Amino acid sequence: MKRLIIVTDSSQITNIERNALTEFLKAQRWSVWHWFQDLWLVDEVPPSTDLGELRERIKFVIPSLLSILILNADGRQDHAGYVPVGSIAWLNEHWQARD
């Protein structure tokens, strides 16, 4: 499985659209961390998922979307930050360094 980072621009997307994106990702049966307004960490994505195709599927769900960045987060990752306490369990389960 692969992990993704998805980012949007808060000046160009509404809360309704953010919620639609979150629900779209969850409907794929992917694990989603969405504790910051315009950032989604996504785990359990099939390795065959094409990021360009995913971008277009998201654009279909949110036609008004002007800016989105989808990054492959596979490989060894490190992270540090100050995050909401409720979000830490997901990070510990899904976002630990992988070789």
Backbone bond lengths (Angstrom), bond angles and torsions (degrees), N, CA, C in turn:
res aa  C-N    CA-C-N  psi(-1)  N-CA   C-N-CA  omega(-1)  CA-C   N-CA-C  phi
1 M - - - 1.464 - - 1.522 109.38 -
2 K 1.312 115.84 152.52 1.455 118.90 177.02 1.513 110.92 -116.89
3 R 1.325 114.38 164.45 1.461 121.90 178.62 1.516 108.48 -116.53
4 L 1.337 115.11 147.17 1.458 121.28 -179.79 1.524 110.48 -128.87
5 I 1.312 114.83 154.23 1.461 122.74 168.57 1.521 105.74 -117.26
6 I 1.323 116.42 125.98 1.464 121.39 178.61 1.521 107.90 -119.66
7 V 1.330 115.32 131.44 1.469 121.53 -177.45 1.520 109.01 -130.36
8 T 1.335 116.52 137.87 1.460 121.85 173.04 1.525 108.61 -122.52
9 D 1.311 116.15 175.69 1.459 122.67 -179.78 1.523 108.82 -104.13
10 S 1.326 117.18 116.16 1.463 121.41 -175.16 1.523 113.61 -60.43
11 S 1.325 117.93 -20.98 1.464 119.61 178.83 1.525 111.71 -80.15
12 Q 1.346 116.71 -7.35 1.465 119.57 -175.12 1.522 114.20 -122.69
13 I 1.312 118.09 4.70 1.470 120.76 -176.21 1.529 109.46 -137.50
14 T 1.326 116.32 139.74 1.466 121.36 -178.27 1.529 110.18 -93.97
15 N 1.322 115.42 168.67 1.465 119.75 176.39 1.521 110.95 -61.65
16 I 1.310 117.50 -37.87 1.470 120.87 178.12 1.525 109.88 -61.35
17 E 1.322 117.05 -42.92 1.461 121.25 178.98 1.531 111.60 -68.00
18 R 1.329 117.03 -38.74 1.466 120.23 176.16 1.523 110.63 -60.23
19 N 1.326 114.83 -45.46 1.464 119.43 179.06 1.530 110.78 -62.82
20 A 1.334 116.63 -38.27 1.470 120.57 178.24 1.526 110.53 -63.36
21 L 1.326 116.82 -40.35 1.464 120.43 178.07 1.527 110.59 -64.88
22 T 1.321 116.88 -45.08 1.463 120.97 178.32 1.529 110.63 -59.02
23 E 1.319 116.54 -46.43 1.462 120.30 -179.52 1.524 111.67 -65.60
24 F 1.329 117.65 -37.26 1.463 121.57 176.12 1.528 110.32 -60.19
25 L 1.325 116.98 -47.00 1.463 121.19 -179.27 1.517 111.03 -63.84
26 K 1.314 117.41 -43.36 1.468 120.97 179.01 1.523 111.35 -66.38
27 A 1.334 117.34 -33.06 1.461 121.47 178.99 1.523 111.71 -65.33
28 Q 1.333 116.14 -21.36 1.470 120.25 176.05 1.526 111.08 -78.04
29 R 1.328 116.08 -4.10 1.473 123.78 -176.26 1.523 111.61 70.57
30 W 1.332 114.88 31.14 1.454 121.25 176.43 1.519 108.20 -97.16
31 S 1.297 116.76 152.07 1.459 121.55 176.30 1.526 108.30 -84.57
32 V 1.336 115.84 130.54 1.471 120.48 -171.79 1.527 110.67 -126.86
33 W 1.326 115.50 131.89 1.470 124.15 171.88 1.518 106.10 -111.42
34 H 1.341 116.05 116.79 1.469 120.15 -178.59 1.532 108.93 -138.58
35 W 1.320 114.83 75.68 1.449 120.94 -178.11 1.520 112.27 -105.71
36 F 1.308 118.24 -10.60 1.468 122.84 174.85 1.519 107.01 -112.75
37 Q 1.304 116.54 144.92 1.456 122.98 -170.18 1.524 114.23 -48.49
38 D 1.292 118.89 -47.92 1.467 121.17 -172.62 1.520 113.25 -121.40
39 L 1.332 116.46 32.87 1.457 121.59 -178.93 1.522 109.55 -136.16
40 W 1.332 115.74 130.92 1.451 122.40 175.33 1.519 108.06 -125.37
41 L 1.331 117.39 128.37 1.454 122.45 169.38 1.521 104.87 -102.52
42 V 1.321 116.24 129.12 1.455 120.21 -173.20 1.529 108.73 -126.64
43 D 1.318 115.76 130.80 1.461 121.72 179.23 1.521 108.77 -123.03
44 E 1.330 115.55 165.99 1.454 123.33 176.95 1.530 112.08 69.40
45 V 1.338 116.03 31.93 1.460 122.43 177.55 1.532 107.92 -87.23
46 P 1.328 118.94 130.03 1.462 119.89 179.31 1.528 111.36 -56.90
47 P 1.327 117.46 139.81 1.469 121.39 -178.29 1.525 113.39 -58.35
48 S 1.315 116.96 -26.01 1.465 120.38 -177.99 1.533 113.30 -79.82
49 T 1.318 118.19 -3.27 1.460 121.23 -177.77 1.522 110.52 -64.14
50 D 1.315 116.54 122.22 1.463 122.88 177.78 1.531 108.79 -87.92
51 L 1.329 116.83 123.93 1.464 120.37 -174.94 1.521 112.49 -66.36
52 G 1.322 118.03 -34.53 1.463 120.32 176.53 1.523 111.91 -64.74
53 E 1.325 116.06 -41.96 1.461 119.95 176.92 1.525 110.97 -66.06
54 L 1.323 116.73 -39.76 1.462 120.39 177.46 1.517 110.26 -61.77
55 R 1.328 116.77 -43.56 1.472 120.72 177.45 1.524 110.22 -55.97
56 E 1.319 117.32 -44.79 1.463 121.01 -178.77 1.523 111.80 -68.32
57 R 1.317 117.84 -35.49 1.469 120.78 176.27 1.521 110.93 -65.91
58 I 1.333 116.29 -39.45 1.466 119.87 176.95 1.528 109.56 -66.45
59 K 1.315 117.52 -40.87 1.468 121.64 178.03 1.532 110.58 -60.97
60 F 1.327 117.25 -34.71 1.461 121.16 176.65 1.530 110.70 -65.05
61 V 1.351 116.38 -39.57 1.462 121.65 179.19 1.528 110.99 -70.27
62 I 1.355 116.14 -37.40 1.468 121.75 -178.85 1.534 107.83 -125.11
63 P 1.334 118.24 80.33 1.469 121.13 -174.98 1.526 114.42 -58.50
64 S 1.318 117.85 -28.37 1.469 120.51 -177.88 1.529 112.96 -80.96
65 L 1.327 117.68 -4.21 1.465 122.11 -177.34 1.525 110.93 -62.67
66 L 1.321 116.33 122.49 1.463 121.33 -179.41 1.519 112.91 -101.70
67 S 1.327 117.03 -32.82 1.466 120.54 -175.47 1.521 110.27 -133.04
68 I 1.323 115.50 127.90 1.460 121.65 174.98 1.521 107.37 -152.04
69 L 1.308 115.97 143.40 1.454 121.66 176.29 1.522 107.20 -129.01
70 I 1.330 116.78 126.97 1.460 122.27 178.25 1.522 107.07 -118.87
71 L 1.313 116.26 120.21 1.460 121.98 -178.03 1.516 110.47 -115.52
72 N 1.312 116.47 136.41 1.450 121.86 172.30 1.528 107.20 -76.05
73 A 1.317 117.06 126.60 1.463 121.07 -177.61 1.523 111.50 -111.43
74 D 1.329 116.39 27.08 1.458 119.86 177.73 1.513 110.60 -73.40
75 G 1.304 115.22 166.35 1.451 119.76 -179.12 1.515 110.80 89.36
76 R 1.282 115.33 -175.82 1.459 120.96 -177.22 1.521 110.47 -70.21
77 Q 1.306 116.59 122.81 1.463 123.07 -178.13 1.524 109.46 -125.09
78 D 1.293 115.66 145.41 1.457 121.75 174.50 1.515 106.33 -127.14
79 H 1.310 117.56 151.61 1.462 119.76 178.49 1.529 109.76 -150.08
80 A 1.317 114.28 154.01 1.460 122.22 175.23 1.518 106.95 -153.30
81 G 1.295 118.44 148.65 1.454 119.62 178.83 1.508 111.84 173.19
82 Y 1.308 114.29 -177.98 1.461 123.85 171.85 1.517 105.55 -115.83
83 V 1.326 116.02 114.13 1.452 120.69 -175.93 1.525 109.44 -129.91
84 P 1.345 117.50 162.25 1.457 119.45 176.76 1.525 110.61 -58.35
85 V 1.323 116.50 138.26 1.462 122.32 -176.60 1.528 111.04 -53.81
86 G 1.333 117.24 -40.08 1.455 120.97 -178.43 1.515 114.08 -64.16
87 S 1.317 117.56 -16.58 1.467 121.14 -176.85 1.531 113.00 -90.80
88 I 1.310 117.57 -10.83 1.464 121.37 -171.74 1.527 112.28 -68.34
89 A 1.322 118.37 -38.31 1.467 120.50 -178.38 1.525 110.62 -58.71
90 W 1.331 117.49 -43.10 1.472 120.44 179.39 1.522 110.19 -63.72
91 L 1.319 117.00 -45.22 1.466 120.31 179.57 1.525 110.88 -59.64
92 N 1.314 117.05 -43.18 1.466 120.17 179.58 1.526 111.82 -64.39
93 E 1.321 116.96 -35.50 1.464 120.21 -178.84 1.525 112.71 -79.22
94 H 1.326 117.90 -38.46 1.461 121.07 -169.24 1.519 115.65 -112.13
95 W 1.321 119.04 -16.00 1.468 119.26 -170.51 1.515 113.22 -121.49
96 Q 1.308 117.65 24.63 1.453 120.84 174.32 1.510 110.12 -73.33
97 A 1.315 117.83 156.98 1.458 121.71 178.65 1.518 110.22 -58.78
98 R 1.328 115.22 136.22 1.462 122.25 175.69 1.498 108.20 -120.56
99 D 1.292 116.35 144.98 1.468 120.21 176.32 1.509 110.68 -88.81
